[in-house]
Amino acid sequence: MPFPADLRPLLHEEVDRMPPDDLEVLHRVALQLELDRVTATLDSAFDEDRRRGRLETLPADSPAGS
């Protein structure tokens, strides 16, 4: 598998050749990849907070988002 630095120019060339409809799909794929990374990071952080007992100290009657 090529190194990321080697892939970047290749991907730019491929994107430049893509028809507009494919660019929309590629954009959705990129957004999904970012969402997956953020979700994994948050999930890991919540697991760590849960392990340390931090979530148990939240007031039960606190409204969400306050």
N, CA and C atoms as an extended XYZ file, in Angstrom:
198
Properties=species:S:1:pos:R:3:atomname:S:1:resname:S:1:resid:I:1 pbc="F F F"
N         0.844       -1.181        0.000 N   MET     1
C         0.000        0.000        0.000 CA  MET     1
C         0.886        1.239        0.000 C   MET     1
N         0.589        2.185       -0.865 N   PRO     2
C         1.424        3.399       -0.928 CA  PRO     2
C         1.292        4.244        0.335 C   PRO     2
N         2.312        5.048        0.566 N   PHE     3
C         2.286        5.975        1.692 CA  PHE     3
C         1.261        7.074        1.427 C   PHE     3
N         0.655        7.632        2.488 N   PRO     4
C        -0.330        8.705        2.285 CA  PRO     4
C         0.204        9.874        1.454 C   PRO     4
N         1.454       10.243        1.662 N   ALA     5
C         2.029       11.356        0.896 CA  ALA     5
C         2.074       11.029       -0.598 C   ALA     5
N         2.243        9.749       -0.933 N   ASP     6
C         2.262        9.336       -2.337 CA  ASP     6
C         0.851        9.268       -2.908 C   ASP     6
N        -0.123        8.985       -2.062 N   LEU     7
C        -1.505        8.870       -2.519 CA  LEU     7
C        -2.140       10.223       -2.810 C   LEU     7
N        -1.751       11.234       -2.078 N   ARG     8
C        -2.394       12.547       -2.214 CA  ARG     8
C        -2.407       13.053       -3.660 C   ARG     8
N        -1.275       13.106       -4.351 N   PRO     9
C        -1.317       13.598       -5.745 CA  PRO     9
C        -2.131       12.669       -6.658 C   PRO     9
N        -2.083       11.374       -6.395 N   LEU    10
C        -2.870       10.446       -7.208 CA  LEU    10
C        -4.358       10.681       -7.022 C   LEU    10
N        -4.756       10.898       -5.782 N   LEU    11
C        -6.170       11.169       -5.506 CA  LEU    11
C        -6.614       12.488       -6.130 C   LEU    11
N        -5.757       13.490       -6.090 N   HIS    12
C        -6.096       14.764       -6.717 CA  HIS    12
C        -6.338       14.578       -8.213 C   HIS    12
N        -5.501       13.798       -8.858 N   GLU    13
C        -5.674       13.525      -10.292 CA  GLU    13
C        -6.989       12.800      -10.554 C   GLU    13
N        -7.278       11.815       -9.733 N   GLU    14
C        -8.529       11.065       -9.904 CA  GLU    14
C        -9.738       11.969       -9.709 C   GLU    14
N        -9.697       12.813       -8.701 N   VAL    15
C       -10.813       13.727       -8.434 CA  VAL    15
C       -10.999       14.687       -9.609 C   VAL    15
N        -9.908       15.182      -10.156 N   ASP    16
C        -9.995       16.105      -11.291 CA  ASP    16
C       -10.648       15.465      -12.519 C   ASP    16
N       -10.537       14.157      -12.656 N   ARG    17
C       -11.119       13.452      -13.811 CA  ARG    17
C       -12.552       12.988      -13.578 C   ARG    17
N       -13.036       13.061      -12.348 N   MET    18
C       -14.360       12.525      -12.027 CA  MET    18
C       -15.483       13.403      -12.560 C   MET    18
N       -16.562       12.748      -13.000 N   PRO    19
C       -17.752       13.516      -13.374 CA  PRO    19
C       -18.415       14.092      -12.120 C   PRO    19
N       -19.169       15.176      -12.264 N   PRO    20
C       -19.783       15.846      -11.107 CA  PRO    20
C       -20.604       14.918      -10.216 C   PRO    20
N       -21.341       13.991      -10.790 N   ASP    21
C       -22.152       13.084       -9.973 CA  ASP    21
C       -21.285       12.232       -9.052 C   ASP    21
N       -20.128       11.821       -9.540 N   ASP    22
C       -19.229       11.024       -8.705 CA  ASP    22
C       -18.607       11.865       -7.596 C   ASP    22
N       -18.411       13.151       -7.849 N   LEU    23
C       -17.855       14.030       -6.819 CA  LEU    23
C       -18.808       14.137       -5.631 C   LEU    23
N       -20.101       14.163       -5.910 N   GLU    24
C       -21.074       14.199       -4.819 CA  GLU    24
C       -20.962       12.945       -3.954 C   GLU    24
N       -20.809       11.800       -4.598 N   VAL    25
C       -20.674       10.540       -3.861 CA  VAL    25
C       -19.372       10.541       -3.065 C   VAL    25
N       -18.299       10.988       -3.682 N   LEU    26
C       -17.002       11.043       -3.002 CA  LEU    26
C       -17.065       11.972       -1.793 C   LEU    26
N       -17.752       13.075       -1.926 N   HIS    27
C       -17.902       14.004       -0.805 CA  HIS    27
C       -18.658       13.339        0.344 C   HIS    27
N       -19.728       12.595        0.040 N   ARG    28
C       -20.477       11.897        1.088 CA  ARG    28
C       -19.611       10.835        1.761 C   ARG    28
N       -18.784       10.159        0.974 N   VAL    29
C       -17.873        9.156        1.550 CA  VAL    29
C       -16.880        9.833        2.494 C   VAL    29
N       -16.336       10.966        2.077 N   ALA    30
C       -15.382       11.686        2.932 CA  ALA    30
C       -16.055       12.147        4.226 C   ALA    30
N       -17.281       12.635        4.118 N   LEU    31
C       -18.013       13.038        5.321 CA  LEU    31
C       -18.278       11.854        6.239 C   LEU    31
N       -18.610       10.704        5.658 N   GLN    32
C       -18.862        9.516        6.469 CA  GLN    32
C       -17.593        9.057        7.186 C   GLN    32
N       -16.454        9.122        6.500 N   LEU    33
C       -15.180        8.770        7.133 CA  LEU    33
C       -14.880        9.688        8.308 C   LEU    33
N       -15.127       10.982        8.120 N   GLU    34
C       -14.903       11.934        9.211 CA  GLU    34
C       -15.852       11.653       10.374 C   GLU    34
N       -17.102       11.382       10.067 N   LEU    35
C       -18.080       11.062       11.100 CA  LEU    35
C       -17.658        9.814       11.870 C   LEU    35
N       -17.183        8.806       11.160 N   ASP    36
C       -16.719        7.579       11.813 CA  ASP    36
C       -15.554        7.856       12.764 C   ASP    36
N       -14.612        8.725       12.336 N   ARG    37
C       -13.464        9.060       13.197 CA  ARG    37
C       -13.917        9.804       14.446 C   ARG    37
N       -14.794       10.786       14.263 N   VAL    38
C       -15.274       11.567       15.403 CA  VAL    38
C       -16.064       10.679       16.361 C   VAL    38
N       -16.902        9.814       15.808 N   THR    39
C       -17.695        8.904       16.629 CA  THR    39
C       -16.789        7.987       17.447 C   THR    39
N       -15.762        7.452       16.825 N   ALA    40
C       -14.837        6.568       17.534 CA  ALA    40
C       -14.105        7.318       18.644 C   ALA    40
N       -13.715        8.560       18.377 N   THR    41
C       -13.028        9.362       19.385 CA  THR    41
C       -13.942        9.642       20.572 C   THR    41
N       -15.178       10.060       20.278 N   LEU    42
C       -16.126       10.328       21.360 CA  LEU    42
C       -16.460        9.069       22.144 C   LEU    42
N       -16.647        7.972       21.437 N   ASP    43
C       -16.969        6.709       22.096 CA  ASP    43
C       -15.852        6.307       23.054 C   ASP    43
N       -14.631        6.452       22.591 N   SER    44
C       -13.480        6.121       23.428 CA  SER    44
C       -13.405        7.052       24.647 C   SER    44
N       -13.665        8.338       24.428 N   ALA    45
C       -13.611        9.298       25.533 CA  ALA    45
C       -14.703        9.004       26.560 C   ALA    45
N       -15.911        8.665       26.095 N   PHE    46
C       -16.985        8.333       27.034 CA  PHE    46
C       -16.670        7.045       27.785 C   PHE    46
N       -16.080        6.063       27.101 N   ASP    47
C       -15.685        4.833       27.787 CA  ASP    47
C       -14.692        5.132       28.899 C   ASP    47
N       -13.729        6.015       28.619 N   GLU    48
C       -12.729        6.384       29.624 CA  GLU    48
C       -13.387        7.130       30.787 C   GLU    48
N       -14.283        8.070       30.474 N   ASP    49
C       -14.993        8.795       31.532 CA  ASP    49
C       -15.838        7.844       32.377 C   ASP    49
N       -16.477        6.898       31.726 N   ARG    50
C       -17.300        5.921       32.447 CA  ARG    50
C       -16.414        5.073       33.356 C   ARG    50
N       -15.254        4.655       32.846 N   ARG    51
C       -14.316        3.847       33.619 CA  ARG    51
C       -13.832        4.604       34.850 C   ARG    51
N       -13.617        5.891       34.723 N   ARG    52
C       -13.130        6.711       35.836 CA  ARG    52
C       -14.256        7.181       36.755 C   ARG    52
N       -15.480        6.825       36.436 N   GLY    53
C       -16.610        7.188       37.284 CA  GLY    53
C       -17.099        8.610       37.107 C   GLY    53
N       -16.638        9.275       36.090 N   ARG    54
C       -17.021       10.673       35.883 CA  ARG    54
C       -18.497       10.829       35.512 C   ARG    54
N       -19.059        9.870       34.822 N   LEU    55
C       -20.454        9.980       34.407 CA  LEU    55
C       -21.406        9.718       35.562 C   LEU    55
N       -20.941        9.023       36.566 N   GLU    56
C       -21.786        8.728       37.735 CA  GLU    56
C       -21.986        9.952       38.606 C   GLU    56
N       -21.150       10.972       38.448 N   THR    57
C       -21.242       12.149       39.306 CA  THR    57
C       -22.166       13.229       38.741 C   THR    57
N       -22.739       13.018       37.559 N   LEU    58
C       -23.648       13.999       36.986 CA  LEU    58
C       -24.968       13.974       37.750 C   LEU    58
N       -25.558       15.130       38.015 N   PRO    59
C       -26.850       15.162       38.691 CA  PRO    59
C       -27.920       14.484       37.847 C   PRO    59
N       -28.754       13.683       38.481 N   ALA    60
C       -29.783       12.936       37.776 CA  ALA    60
C       -30.869       13.842       37.221 C   ALA    60
N       -31.135       14.977       37.864 N   ASP    61
C       -32.212       15.846       37.414 CA  ASP    61
C       -31.729       16.959       36.492 C   ASP    61
N       -30.488       16.901       36.046 N   SER    62
C       -29.956       17.909       35.148 CA  SER    62
C       -30.535       17.712       33.751 C   SER    62
N       -31.158       18.747       33.165 N   PRO    63
C       -31.705       18.607       31.815 CA  PRO    63
C       -30.576       18.465       30.807 C   PRO    63
N       -30.803       17.654       29.794 N   ALA    64
C       -29.802       17.440       28.750 CA  ALA    64
C       -29.552       18.758       28.026 C   ALA    64
N       -28.293       19.007       27.734 N   GLY    65
C       -27.930       20.185       26.991 CA  GLY    65
C       -27.793       21.445       27.818 C   GLY    65
N       -27.948       21.364       29.119 N   SER    66
C       -27.821       22.555       29.965 CA  SER    66
C       -26.424       22.689       30.498 C   SER    66
